[in-house]
Amino acid sequence: MLKKIFFLLVLILMSQQALAETFIVNVLDDKNDGDCSDEHCSLREAVTLATKTENASIEFDVQNGCDANDVCIIELEKTLVINAPMTIDGYTQAAASPNTNLFPEELNTEIKMVHS
């Protein structure tokens, strides 16, 4: 009986992990053709698809377009609406580094969200 319960719990956990999906942003443009592929996945495409996916996460691997200081700027053409739970992890981008200062010290990283 205990083996059956354990097996059932393992199946449930595996099914939850199967529902999770990671979308990897690899361009800085704001185009959305509905497909988040290895060749082109914008932040807008990733967010749009993540809203339709349970336990979705968004990571970054932009290879072209960042400046000499590894600063990557995504200029959005219109407001990006996030209306579902998801994880957006900017620290997955190469050269990104998290804040290392303890509260209440000021951040030693820079986060900018700009809408023009």
Secondary structure, DSSP 8 states (H G I E B T S, - for coil): -HHHHHHHHHHHHHHHHHH--EEEE--SS----S---SS---HHHHHHHHTTSTT-EEEE---SS--TT-------SS-----S--EE-GGGSTT-------TTS--SS-------
